[in-house]
Amino acid sequence: MAQSMTHQSNFSITARFVFRPYHAEWVMCWVRVVGWGKRPLPLQKMSNLSLLSELGKPELSGERVIVRVSLLSENKLAMLTALYGTTSFEEYEVEINRACVPPDCINPHEDPVNSPDIADREFEALAFRLDPWDRPPSLKPGGANAWDMRDEFFALEDDFHATRRFLNRWGLWDFQLLHEKESLRSLPINLAFPYHLWTIRDTYIKAATGSPRAWLSTATPLSLKEAPTVPYHIVERSYCEDAIKATITIDHLSNVKFGICKRHDCRKFFKRTTAQKRLYCSPKCAHLANVRKLRNEKKKAESKGRKHATRKS
């Protein structure tokens, strides 16, 4: 009887997913490290790090770093330094998560104990200047395809300029409430750190191709909003990371399967359209991999034959 009641309580709701990305124009900014931070990582950010904990990276421990962000170009910074001996104009000092800092800036083995002085190290990031009148950025009319955005993100190269082009097409990566250090004054900028995006890209690919149970047991639930027309319920997202997480949840709930191409120089993310487990994203990749396999087997056979002939002689 209990089992029957459980089945009766399960039901499905038809809803439409709407992705309304913010319009944003990202520019390069210079980030100079000031030192280690003191504030603990906010609780709302810990869920993001839980996805990355399996990577075992020390920079994902929740450590904070104080940095000075400049929206000026390198040439303008050099000019101001030469003329006035200062670069304080259009600079903001904030605390960020260590995971946003490239490992060639702060080495993985470094921490506040064994490397207390990390000042004056520099790296590049991306910045979007918010509206000076505190109006939210305009939404693209009609929305966009979150799955197209996700596919583009999954195929994104570890390249600074490619990451900037991606964000210029799709808007804001996540919600940020940045404040100047030792102050509650909100900053007029939104920041994006390419290295951090490349790191979590690989994690989200693994989540999309991995176990539905592993993802769904920890994923943020889909929240429904009322709509005046059929299907009367929508799931709406505006930030890229939120939209990617929602698409992974929707695909797992819909039992859609994905894979990563086994060809080592492809590794493309692809959708499986048949029940049979595909190892390659396309017939072209499968053919090339098979040709390489046959060539390697032929080389091994020829090498073995030469060794045998040498011993015989």
C-alpha positions as CSV (number, residue, x, y, z in Angstrom):
1,M,0.0,0.0,0.0
2,A,2.8,2.4,0.9
3,Q,4.5,1.7,-2.5
4,S,1.2,2.4,-4.3
5,M,0.8,5.7,-2.5
6,T,4.4,6.7,-3.4
7,H,3.8,6.1,-7.1
8,Q,0.6,8.2,-6.9
9,S,2.5,11.1,-5.4
10,N,5.0,11.2,-8.2
11,F,4.0,13.6,-11.1
12,S,5.6,15.6,-13.8
13,I,5.1,19.3,-14.7
14,T,5.7,20.6,-18.2
15,A,7.8,23.8,-18.2
16,R,9.8,25.8,-20.6
17,F,13.4,26.8,-20.1
18,V,14.2,30.4,-20.8
19,F,17.7,31.8,-21.0
20,R,17.8,35.6,-21.0
21,P,21.5,36.5,-20.9
22,Y,22.6,40.0,-20.0
23,H,24.3,42.1,-22.6
24,A,27.9,42.9,-21.7
25,E,31.1,44.2,-23.3
26,W,34.1,42.8,-21.6
27,V,37.5,44.5,-21.6
28,M,40.9,43.3,-20.4
29,C,42.0,44.5,-16.9
30,W,45.2,44.1,-15.0
31,V,45.1,42.4,-11.6
32,R,48.0,42.9,-9.2
33,V,48.2,40.8,-6.0
34,V,48.4,42.7,-2.7
35,G,48.5,39.8,-0.3
36,W,46.5,37.0,1.4
37,G,43.0,37.8,2.3
38,K,41.4,37.3,5.8
39,R,37.7,37.0,5.1
40,P,36.3,33.4,4.8
41,L,34.7,32.3,1.6
42,P,30.9,33.2,1.6
43,L,28.6,30.2,2.1
44,Q,26.8,30.8,-1.2
45,K,30.1,30.2,-3.0
46,M,30.9,26.9,-1.3
47,S,28.5,25.0,-3.5
48,N,30.6,25.9,-6.5
49,L,33.8,24.7,-4.8
50,S,32.2,21.4,-3.9
51,L,32.0,20.6,-7.6
52,L,35.7,21.2,-7.8
53,S,36.9,19.4,-4.7
54,E,37.5,16.2,-6.5
55,L,40.3,17.9,-8.5
56,G,42.4,18.1,-5.3
57,K,43.7,21.6,-6.0
58,P,45.1,23.5,-3.1
59,E,43.7,26.8,-4.5
60,L,40.2,25.4,-4.0
61,S,40.5,25.4,-0.2
62,G,38.6,28.6,0.2
63,E,41.6,30.8,0.7
64,R,41.2,34.5,-0.2
65,V,43.6,36.8,-2.0
66,I,43.5,40.6,-1.9
67,V,44.1,42.1,-5.4
68,R,44.1,45.5,-7.0
69,V,42.1,45.6,-10.2
70,S,42.9,48.3,-12.8
71,L,40.6,49.0,-15.8
72,L,43.4,50.8,-17.6
73,S,45.5,49.3,-20.3
74,E,49.1,48.4,-19.7
75,N,50.3,51.4,-21.8
76,K,48.2,53.9,-19.8
77,L,49.3,52.3,-16.5
78,A,53.0,52.8,-17.6
79,M,52.3,56.4,-18.6
80,L,50.6,57.3,-15.3
81,T,53.4,55.7,-13.4
82,A,56.0,57.7,-15.3
83,L,54.2,61.0,-15.1
84,Y,52.7,60.9,-11.6
85,G,54.3,58.0,-9.9
86,T,50.9,56.5,-9.2
87,T,48.4,54.1,-10.7
88,S,45.6,54.7,-8.3
89,F,43.2,56.1,-10.9
90,E,40.4,53.6,-11.7
91,E,41.8,51.0,-9.4
92,Y,39.8,48.9,-7.0
93,E,41.1,46.7,-4.2
94,V,39.0,43.6,-3.5
95,E,39.2,40.1,-2.1
96,I,38.7,37.2,-4.5
97,N,38.8,33.5,-4.2
98,R,42.2,31.9,-4.8
99,A,40.7,29.6,-7.4
100,C,40.4,32.7,-9.7
101,V,44.2,33.2,-9.7
102,P,46.3,31.3,-12.3
103,P,48.8,28.8,-10.9
104,D,51.7,30.5,-12.6
105,C,50.9,33.6,-10.5
106,I,50.5,31.8,-7.1
107,N,52.1,28.3,-7.2
108,P,49.9,25.4,-5.8
109,H,52.3,24.8,-2.9
110,E,52.2,28.4,-1.7
111,D,50.0,29.4,1.2
112,P,49.9,32.2,3.9
113,V,52.4,30.2,6.1
114,N,55.2,29.2,3.7
115,S,54.7,32.2,1.4
116,P,53.5,35.2,3.4
117,D,54.6,37.8,0.9
118,I,53.0,37.4,-2.6
119,A,52.6,41.1,-3.3
120,D,53.1,42.7,-6.8
121,R,52.4,39.5,-8.8
122,E,50.2,40.3,-11.8
123,F,47.8,38.5,-14.2
124,E,45.1,39.4,-16.6
125,A,41.3,39.2,-16.1
126,L,38.2,40.5,-17.7
127,A,36.0,43.3,-16.5
128,F,32.6,44.7,-17.5
129,R,31.7,48.2,-16.4
130,L,28.2,48.3,-14.8
131,D,25.7,51.1,-15.6
132,P,26.8,54.2,-13.7
133,W,23.1,54.9,-12.8
134,D,22.8,51.4,-11.1
135,R,20.4,50.2,-13.8
136,P,20.7,46.5,-14.6
137,P,22.1,45.6,-18.0
138,S,19.5,45.2,-20.7
139,L,18.3,41.7,-21.4
140,K,18.5,40.4,-24.9
141,P,14.9,40.2,-26.3
142,G,13.5,36.8,-26.9
143,G,16.1,35.0,-24.9
144,A,18.8,32.7,-26.3
145,N,19.6,28.9,-26.6
146,A,21.4,27.9,-23.4
147,W,22.5,24.6,-24.9
148,D,24.2,26.4,-27.7
149,M,26.0,28.5,-25.1
150,R,26.9,25.4,-23.2
151,D,28.3,23.7,-26.2
152,E,30.4,26.7,-27.1
153,F,31.7,26.9,-23.5
154,F,32.6,23.2,-23.4
155,A,34.6,23.6,-26.7
156,L,36.3,26.8,-25.4
157,E,40.1,26.7,-25.7
158,D,42.4,27.8,-22.9
159,D,42.8,31.2,-24.5
160,F,42.2,34.6,-23.0
161,H,40.9,36.3,-26.2
162,A,38.6,33.3,-27.0
163,T,37.2,33.5,-23.5
164,R,36.5,37.2,-23.9
165,R,34.7,36.6,-27.2
166,F,32.6,33.9,-25.5
167,L,31.5,36.3,-22.7
168,N,30.9,39.2,-25.2
169,R,28.4,36.9,-26.9
170,W,26.7,35.5,-23.8
171,G,27.0,38.2,-21.1
172,L,27.7,37.7,-17.4
173,W,29.2,34.5,-16.1
174,D,27.7,34.6,-12.6
175,F,26.3,37.0,-10.0
176,Q,28.9,39.0,-8.2
177,L,28.5,41.4,-5.4
178,L,32.0,43.0,-5.1
179,H,32.9,45.5,-2.5
180,E,36.0,47.6,-2.0
181,K,38.2,46.2,0.7
182,E,37.4,47.4,4.2
183,S,34.2,49.0,2.7
184,L,30.6,48.2,1.9
185,R,30.7,50.4,-1.2
186,S,29.7,48.3,-4.3
187,L,32.1,48.3,-7.2
188,P,30.9,49.5,-10.6
189,I,32.4,46.4,-12.3
190,N,31.8,42.7,-12.8
191,L,34.9,40.5,-13.1
192,A,35.6,37.3,-14.9
193,F,38.7,35.2,-14.4
194,P,39.5,33.0,-17.5
195,Y,41.7,30.5,-15.7
196,H,38.8,29.8,-13.2
197,L,36.4,29.3,-16.2
198,W,38.7,26.8,-17.8
199,T,39.0,24.9,-14.6
200,I,35.2,24.6,-14.0
201,R,34.6,23.9,-17.7
202,D,36.2,20.5,-17.4
203,T,34.3,19.8,-14.2
204,Y,30.9,20.6,-15.8
205,I,31.8,18.4,-18.8
206,K,32.5,15.6,-16.4
207,A,29.1,16.3,-14.7
208,A,27.2,16.2,-18.0
209,T,28.8,12.9,-19.1
210,G,28.8,11.3,-15.7
211,S,26.3,9.7,-13.4
212,P,22.8,11.4,-13.2
213,R,22.5,10.4,-9.6
214,A,25.8,12.0,-8.6
215,W,24.8,15.3,-10.2
216,L,21.1,15.4,-9.2
217,S,21.7,14.5,-5.6
218,T,23.7,17.7,-5.1
219,A,22.5,20.1,-7.8
220,T,20.5,23.2,-7.1
221,P,16.8,22.5,-7.7
222,L,15.1,24.0,-10.7
223,S,12.8,26.8,-9.5
224,L,9.6,27.4,-11.5
225,K,8.1,30.7,-12.3
226,E,4.5,31.3,-13.4
227,A,3.8,32.2,-17.0
228,P,0.6,33.6,-18.6
229,T,0.7,31.2,-21.5
230,V,1.1,27.4,-22.0
231,P,2.9,25.6,-20.4
232,Y,2.3,28.2,-17.6
233,H,5.6,27.4,-15.9
234,I,9.1,28.5,-16.9
235,V,12.6,28.0,-15.6
236,E,14.5,31.2,-16.2
237,R,18.2,31.9,-16.0
238,S,20.3,34.9,-17.0
239,Y,23.8,34.0,-15.8
240,C,25.9,31.6,-17.9
241,E,27.0,29.4,-15.1
242,D,23.4,29.1,-13.7
243,A,22.1,28.3,-17.2
244,I,24.8,25.6,-17.7
245,K,24.0,23.9,-14.4
246,A,20.3,24.0,-15.2
247,T,20.8,22.4,-18.7
248,I,22.8,19.6,-17.1
249,T,20.0,19.0,-14.6
250,I,17.4,19.0,-17.3
251,D,19.4,16.6,-19.5
252,H,19.9,14.2,-16.7
253,L,16.2,14.3,-15.8
254,S,15.3,13.7,-19.4
255,N,17.8,10.8,-19.6
256,V,19.8,12.4,-22.4
257,K,23.3,10.8,-22.7
258,F,26.5,12.5,-23.6
259,G,30.1,11.4,-24.2
260,I,33.6,12.7,-24.8
261,C,35.4,11.7,-28.0
262,K,38.0,9.1,-27.3
263,R,40.4,10.5,-29.9
264,H,43.1,12.1,-27.8
265,D,43.4,15.2,-30.1
266,C,39.7,15.8,-30.3
267,R,38.0,15.2,-26.9
268,K,34.8,16.8,-28.2
269,F,31.7,16.8,-26.1
270,F,28.8,15.1,-28.0
271,K,25.3,13.8,-27.6
272,R,24.7,10.1,-27.9
273,T,21.6,9.5,-30.1
274,T,21.5,5.7,-29.8
275,A,21.4,3.2,-26.9
276,Q,24.8,1.9,-28.1
277,K,27.7,3.5,-26.3
278,R,29.7,5.5,-28.8
279,L,33.4,6.1,-28.3
280,Y,33.9,8.8,-30.9
281,C,32.0,12.0,-31.7
282,S,31.8,11.3,-35.5
283,P,32.5,8.6,-38.1
284,K,35.5,10.8,-39.2
285,C,37.1,10.6,-35.7
286,A,36.3,6.8,-35.5
287,H,37.9,6.2,-38.9
288,L,41.0,8.3,-38.1
289,A,41.4,6.5,-34.8
290,N,41.1,3.1,-36.5
291,V,43.7,4.1,-39.1
292,R,46.1,5.2,-36.4
293,K,45.5,1.9,-34.6
294,L,46.3,-0.2,-37.7
295,R,49.4,1.9,-38.4
296,N,50.7,1.4,-34.9
297,E,50.0,-2.4,-35.1
298,K,51.8,-2.5,-38.4
299,K,54.8,-0.7,-37.0
300,K,54.9,-3.0,-34.0
301,A,54.8,-6.1,-36.3
302,E,57.6,-4.7,-38.5
303,S,59.7,-3.9,-35.5
304,K,59.2,-7.3,-34.1
305,G,60.1,-8.9,-37.5
306,R,63.3,-6.9,-37.6
307,K,64.3,-8.0,-34.1
308,H,63.6,-11.6,-35.0
309,A,65.7,-11.4,-38.2
310,T,68.6,-9.8,-36.3
311,R,68.6,-12.6,-33.7
312,K,68.4,-15.2,-36.5
313,S,71.4,-13.8,-38.4
